[in-house]
């Protein structure tokens, strides 16, 4: 079959195989959309016709940023793949082959084993090293088309989908793009197909590919949790998982306790290279290594979160275990794995008194590999903007993600030359500039979350504090503060919540006063403002002893007949005051021991927290303002009205 109109124009109406289609170009790939499906790709359920809704299955133009980001990431790793293959070839020619069980530091660096049947082909002079990709939930195959047309070292791309109508559309697009030699469609359940890679000898000969994959891409409608167990087993040692998830509750283990424990039970350790919250979904790139030794760090990189979600929004984290570096008798470093102390939080919020709820377990390690991000940013300088049309937003988001690092010793996170006890032993491999160094598996993310300035201001019913003013106040107090890539006006900082709320109280006092009755008693805002400096300076209503003593002394001074009578009245007042204090103390001692301890701890905590009232809070906007040479597109601009995730694939197609 030949196209009556050659590809080359964006969203052009073409005739192909006797039918009319909208040819939509994205990257180097083209998608053929029937007119009804084209309407579904730009509309919402309420304004679709019945025939349109039956076609509302596949193409979502809003996800172009997701696909551009993925393809640009693969370009960044291209040099590593080719460099590793050439390195293996040279070693084989020199007779210096690596040990089969040597550690690897890049996803393309594979062990010659049953998982990698093509590795022996590298010994040939002009044999291209194998690099296989699985698009597990492919739909029309657009992501697979872009992999095949934009990744020059890809040797096989399997596009899988359970829907027969999706496979039909996929084959049409593969043929239209002329990529039949690289892309192999497969009809079936993604989980079943990925599990089948564990026993390639028993795989049917009709299957398009046998064995594991270098890259597996998961982009389901909703949660990716049901696919994770099979995916971590189907990816090669050192391979990459690219996962999209639109169900945010699952990422917080709400409903599905699904996280890195999937890989740990198979002796696989994970390393997040990039973790982004984009529009209405999350996108993560995770490198998987077979390393039972590194699996021991998994529990230390797992935490639960105590969140005041119904009150002020403050949180505290609780690690499941702790990993500490120690020295043995010879002075050699090693890690000790022990229990963590807990709980670190009370049942009620320490700032507003509202109930806290537990979230998790969830990942507590670093979310990004800084060198990985820098590699992509370097590649973007030479990116073809006609192919990657969202380059500006990729650059802005990745730059913001790179700035999120609040670790005091950033050199550890960035893979510096300083030795650490968990560095990989592949010293020679790490010298290759194309290799993304592995991070210390014992590292934890000390400040994993962000908050919104508008949410803080809403709690106190005050006007929203500006980003520059808040960051200037935080920096003036000696803390770090940066943006979050997730949404505008969001903050990541190492300042504790006591300091954050003191800054907000001072914002109300200095810049944006609130009405007297704006905060109702019993609300989170009222409890927080009760700790303001004005209230702390007022005499406490509960301190009746001092007030009564003062009244009695004034009364004695005014009514004393002579000096002797005055002395008698003052002594009587002091006696009564001491008796009242003894009475209060006896009542305290009569309470159970646990109640006495709790009261003492509360008093100590209040004393410590009252110290924040002495902070010199200055809203220095010049200190908080960014000085950048280039204006970055950090956040998404709505591409159209009513944009967002399209309807779930109906699975119905017109035959």
Secondary structure, 3 states (H helix, E strand, C coil): CCECCCCCCCCEEEEECCEEEEEEEECCEEEEECHHHHHHHHCCHHHCCHHHHCCCCCCCHHHHHHHHHHHHHHHHHHHHHHHHHHHHHHHHHCCCCCCCCCCCCCCCCCCCCCCCCCHHHHHCCCCCCCCEEEECCCCCCHHHHHHHHHCCCCCEEEEEECCHHHHHHHHHHHHHHCCCCCEEEEECCHHHHHHHHHHHHHCCCCCCCCCCEEEEEEECCCCCHHHHHHHHHHEEEEEEEEEEECCHHHHCCCCCCCCCHHHHCCCEEEEEEEEEEECCEEEEEEEEEECHHHHCCCCCCEEEEEECCCCCCCEEEEECEEEEEEECCCCCEEEEEEECCCCCCCCECCCCCCECEEEEEEECCCCCCHHHHHHHHHHHCCCCCCCCCCHHHHHHHHHHHHHCCCCCCHHHHCCCCCCCCCCCCCHHHHCCCCCCCCCCCCCCCCCCCCEEHHHHHHHHCCCCCCHHHHHHHHHHCCCCEEECCCCCCEEEECCCHHHHHHHHHHHHHHCCCCCCCCCCCCCHHHHHHCCCHHHHHCCCCCCHHHHHHHHHHHHHHHHCCCHHHHHHHHHHHHHHHHHHHHHHHHHHHCCCHHHHHHHHHHHHHHHHHHHHHHCCCCCCHHHHCCCCCCCCCCCCCCCCCCCCCCCCCCCCCCC
